[in-house]
Amino acid sequence: MKRFEATAKRCADKVKEERKVQLISHIDADGLASAAIVTKALKRAGIEVEVDFVKQLDKNVLERVARSDPGVVIFTDLGSSMLQDIARCRFTSVILDHHIPPGMDSESLEFEFHMNPHLFGINGAYELSGSGLAYIFAQEMSEDHENRDLADIAIVGAVGDLQDKKHGQLVGVNRQILEEASRIGVISYEKDLRIFGRQTRPIYRMLQYSSDPHLPGISGDERGSLDFFSNLGIDLKSTDGMTWRRWIDLTRGEKQRIVSRLIEHCVNHGVEEVDRLIGEVYTLENEPVGSELRDATEFSTLLNSTARYGEAQVGLEIAMGDRCEVYKRSKELLREHRRNLRAGVNFVRETGITVLNNIQYFNAGDQIKETIIGIVAGMSASAISKNNLPIVAFAKCEEGLKVSGRAPQSLVKRGLNLATAIDVSAAHVGGFGGGHDIAAGGVIPEDAMNSFLAILDDEVGKQIK
């Protein structure tokens, strides 16, 4: 950890020498949170910063950045996969990335301003997110700890990156950041039901739209959800009959009855990994009760709904604290995002999932946006798939086919690393890939899908056997 902190200090000291910085970040919730944390830290240090968001880092992006003649470029939530190309650029680069560096070779270790947890024995898939890296970097930018208040956004980014999924709670360095956030009062955490929508959704909608886990006879079934609460004798509306009750409106006793019956329901219907129902939830104490910003999971979904639809600046400003006009726009984008996710899952339900020996897949073509295909894949794995195989999804993109994969924890425990499998398989067909053991992606030529699938199916089989 001391070597890791020393690297963070070295990166921060280099940036402090500059008066202007260019920042490049990824378009997901973790990338937005990372960019927000670093941007606020730089501005507090009196450093001007220009922020740009990209779907993926490639040579075209690096060439465009080089033409702008930057002093220092900071890469957040990406960069480690492009070390050789970045090293050839004339500008100075600071890389804050938590994805596995290809090969973990000496170049990764020797790159002077490369802050990646994997190089220091920390797992970037669940022990430290990109926004967590950004938070550690931000602490080195200030000597009086004025950036500790950014810990809540680091937690939002970590949760958005599914870093709490493996253990049902945040662990590792993420946990240290969480505990610091709790000490200063910006985050609280507790064990509770982990179904999405605790703050904002009526309780029957909360269960109706549950996809992780899928609740047989309740998920996707409004009548089934209503009957579930009716049989329990839980009132769905407030005492005045005017508003629908949310999870946060229920008494402790009501919550306990619902959870007990849900567990019983899942066991009776053969739902695997029932323990995913219960785990840690994270509340942002400075945000309004009942808003999308109060719960870390809902906040991260709001962020995802901005950059993935070409409005990253909206998400950046929300993560940096703007609650005026951009917040209204973010809620519009969130409604569109939810509609698109529902449509995406329905598309998969109607067209079906093809099962191979060791993986399953679907090809959305141009029916699902490439920027949300991974989210749809994850939702489909829970709501539609009847087996315990990794799910791989394809969507058309400018470069060919976007690949997004999600793996069940049970296979990760057996040795599956989806990032490695997709990277190796994509390289065989002239593409590239990367990510984490549980969630990964890449890009391949449009006509290479079948060859890629055959190689990936074999590669996953080797890993888990």
N, C-alpha and C positions, 0 to 999 in steps of 0.2 A: 504493500500500500504506500510506503514511503517513496518508492520509485515512481509510482503512479502520480502521487501528489507533486513530486519534483517535476515531472513532465508537464503537469498542469501549470505550475508556476513558470516554467520556461516558456510555454506557449503564451501565457498572459503577459509576461515581461516583454516578449517580442512585440505583441500587439500594442502595448503601452507606448512603444517608441513611435507609433504612427498617429497622425491626426485624422486620417481617413481610411476606412476599411470597407471592402466589399465582402458581403456575406452571401453564400450560396447554400440553400437548404432544400430538403425534400418536402413533398406536398402533403404528407400525411400528418396526423395529429402530433406525433412525436417530433416531426420536422418543424412544424409550426411552433410548438412549445419551445423547442431548442432555439429557434431563431428569435423568438420573443425574449427569452432569457438573456441571450448574448447581446441582442440589440439594446435592451434596457441597461445592461451592465456597461456597454460601451458608451452610451449616451451619458450615463452618470459619471463616467470618467472623462467626459468632454471630447469623445472621439466621434467624428461623423461616420455614419454607416449607411451604405446602400445595400438593400436586401433584394435578392432574386430567388425565386423558387423554381425547381425543375422536377419533372417526373423521374428522370434518371440522369446521372452524370455520365457524359460521354465526351468524345474528342471535340464534337461540334460546340458543346457548352464551353469547354476549356479554351477553344480558339476564340469564341466570342468574348470571353472574359479577358483574354490576353490583349485583344484589340482595344479594350477600354483603358489599358495601361494602369492597372491598379497597383497600389503599394503592397498591401497585404490582403490576401483573400482567405477568409475563414470558411471552411466547409463544415456544416453541421448536419448530422444524421446521414452523411454520405461521405465518400472520398477514399475510404480504405481500399476499395476495389480498383482504383485508378492510380495507384501510387507511381507506377512507372511513367505514365503520361503526365502526371502532375509534376514529377521531379524534372521533367524536361522543359516545363514552363519557366519563363524568366521571372515571373512574379514569385514572391514569398508566400507559401501556403501554410496555414494552420488547420489541421484536420481533427475534428471532434466527431468521431464515428464509432458506433458500437457493433457494426456488422463484421463478420469474420473476414479478416484480410486473407486474400488468396494465398495459400501456401504457408502462411505464417513464417516467411523466410527472413533472412538477415536484412533485406531491404525494408521490410515492415518495421523491424526493430531499430534500424539505424536512421530512419527518416526523422529529422531533428524535431519537427513540431507535429508529431503524430500522437494523438491521445486516443488510444483504443483499449478498452478494458481487456480484450482477449490477449493482448501482449503482456498483461500483468497478472494472468491467472484469474481474471474475473470474467464470468460468462455474460456476454452482452445480450443474450436472449432473455434472461430473467433476473440477472443481478444488477444490471445498470443499463438504463435506456440512453438514447441520444440526448434527451432533455436533462437527464441526470448528469451526463458529461458536461453539458452546457452550464448546469448549476455549479458544478465543482470549478469549472473554468471561471465563472462569474465571481466566486469567492476569492479567487486569486487576483481578480481585477480591482478588488477593494480591500484596504487594510483595516477598515473599521466595521466590517461585517454588514454593511448597509444592503448587501444583495441577498441576505438570508430570507427576506420577504418573498423571494421568487421561488421558494421551495414548493409552494402549492402548484405552480404551473409545471414544475418538474414532475410532480406526482401525476398530474393530468396527462402529461406526455407518456409517462411509464405505463399508466393504465391503458391509454390509447394504443400502445404498442403491445398490449396483452402480456405485459411482464408479470402480472399477478396471477395469470391463469394456471401456471404449472402447480403452484402450491396453494392456490386459493387466497394468496396474500402476497404482498411485496416482501422480498428477501434481499439479502446481500447489501450492497451499497445503497440500493433503492430504499431499503429499510432504514438505514442511517439517515437518509434525507427525509424520509417520512417522520421519523422520531424528532428530528430537528424542527420540521414544520409543525409538529404537534406541540413541541415545547414553546414555540413563539406564538401559537394560537391561530395559525392560518389554516390548519387541517386538523380534523378529528377523524378517528377510525374506530370501527367496532365490528363485531361479527353480526351478520344479518343475511337476509335473503339477497342473493346476487343477481336476480333477474332485473333486466334493464327497465328503467322508468320509475324508480322509487320516488322521485321528486315530482314528476310532471304528469304521469299517466294515471287515469282512473284504474283502480286495482283490477277490474275485470279486463281492461285493455292490456294491462301489464302482463297478465297471464296469457291472454289471447295472442299477443304478439311475441311471446317467448320463443326463442329458437335455440337457446343454449342454457339448459338442455331443452329438447323438444318434449312437450308434455302431451302424450297421447290423449285425444278426446278433448283437449283444452286449447292447445296451440293451434291457431288458424281456425278456431271454431268459437264464434261469439256465443252461441247458445250453450255450448259445453262449458265455457268459462262462467257464464251467468249462473248456470245450474250448480257449478262447483261452490260458489259463494252462497247460493240459496240453500243448498243442503247443509252448509255449515252454520246457517243463521247469521251470516255477516251482512249488515246493512251496507249497500253500495252507495247510498246517498247520505249527505249530512242530515242532521236533525231537522233542519228547515226544509229539506227536500229540494234545495235549489242547486246544489253542487255535488259532483261525483267525488267520492272519497278516494284519496291517493294512499299509497303505502305509508307515507309520513303522517297521515291523519289517523291511523289506527292505534288502538291501545296495545300495550305489550301483550296482554292476554290474547287479543284477536290475532296478532302476528304469530304467536306461538301455536294457536289452533290451526292457522292456515299452513304454517310450515310443517307441522306434524302430519296434516292430511295430505299435503303435497308429497312428502317423502313416502307415505303409505301408498299413494296413487302411483308414484313412479316405480316403486318396488313391485306392486301388483301388475304393472304393465311391462315389466322387464327392462326398464330404462337403465342403461349402463351409466356408471359414474354419477350416481345420485348425489355424491358428496359435492358436486359442482353447484348444487342449489345453495349451499351455505358457505360463507367465507367472509373475508374482510370487505368492507365498503368504506369509501373515503368521501368525507364531506368538507367542502370549502367553506369555512366559517365566515368569511367576509362577503359571501354572495347571498342574495335574497333567498329565503326559504321558498321552495316550490318552483324555482327557476331551473333552466337547463344548465346553469352554471354552478349550481350548488353541489351536484354529485359529479365526481371525477369522471365516471363512465359517460354520463350524459354530456358533460363539457367536452370530452374528447370527440364524441360523435358530432357535436356542433362544429368543432374545428375541422373534422373530416369533410363536413358538408360544404366547406368554403373552397379550399385549395383544390379539391378534386373536381370542382366545377369551374376552375379558372379564376377564382376570386380569392387568391391567397392573401391579398392585402387585408381583406376583411377579417380573416382568421387571425392574422398577425396582430391587428389592432385590438381584437377581442382578447387575445392572450396577453397583450400588454396593458389591458385594463380599460379600454374604451367601452363605454356602456351607452352611447348615444345612438346616432343614426346607423352606424355600422352594426350595432346589435340588432336593430330591426331588420336590416338586410340579412344578417346571419340566420335569423329565425325563418325568413322566407326560403333561404337556401336549404335549411334543415328540413322544412316540409317537403321540398322537392327531392332531397336526398332520401327521405323515408319512402316516398312514393316510388322512386327508382329502385330501392332495395327490395320493396315488396314485389314490384314488377319483375325484377331479376330472379327472385326466388320462385315466383310463379312460372317464369319461363323455364327454369330448370325442372320444375315439377312436371310441366307439360311435355317437355322434350326428353326428359330422362337423363340418367347418368349411366355411362358405360363402365362396366367393371372388367378389369384385366386381372392378372394373377396377383399383383402386389399393390396396385393403385386403382383408382377410379377417376373418371374425368368427364367433363362436358365441354363442348365448344359453343360459345355464345355468338361467335361471329361479330357482327356489328349490332347485335340486339342488346348488349350490355356494355356500358362505357368501360374502357380499359382501366380507368382510374378507380372503379369500384368493384371490378371483377373478383378481387381477392376477398373483399368483404362478403360478397354474394356466395363465394365458394365456402367460406367459413359457416355462413348461415345455412347453406344447403347441406353441409355435412351433418349438421345437427337435426335439421327439419325434415330432410328427404332421404338421405342415405340410410341404408339398413345394415351396413357393415362397418368394420373398424379399420378401413384402409385410408391412406392419405388421399385427399381429393385434389385434383389438378384441374384448373379452369383455363380456357383460352378465350381471348377477345382480340379483334382486329385492332391494330395500331399503325401509326405511320411507318414504323420500322419493320412491320410484318405481323407477328402474332405475340401478344402479351401473354406470358405464362404466370399464373399465380397458384400457389399450392398451400394447403394447410394439412398438418399432420396431427393425429391423436396423441395425447401424452403417453398412452400405453406403449406406442411404438417408439417414441422418443426414448423412453426408459429402456427399451430393448436395443438401442443403438442407432436408431434412425436419425440422420441429420439431413433434413430436406434441402437446406441451402447447398450442401456439398453435392447431393444427388442431382439437383437441378442444374447446378453450375457445370458439373462433369458432362451431363447429358446434353446440355445446350451447346457446349464447346464442340461436341462431336458433329453437330449439324450447322456450325457456323454462327451460333448465337452466344449468349452469355447469361449468367444468372448469379444469384447470391441471396443473402438474407440471414435467417436464423434456422435452428434445427426444427422448430415447430411451424414456422411460416416463412416462405421464401417465394422468389419470383425470378423472372427473366424475360428475355426477348429472343425469339427464333425466327428464321425465315418462314413465310406463310406456307410454303409448300413442304415444310419439313416436319409437320406435326406428327405424322404416323411414325416416322423414323425416330423422332424425339421420344415418343411414348414408349416405343419398344426398348430403347436404351434405358429410359428412366425406370420402366417396370423392372428390368433386370438389375439396375443399380440399387433400387430400393430393396429388392429381394435379397441381394448380397448383404446389405447393411443389417437387415432385421434377422437374417439367419446365421 
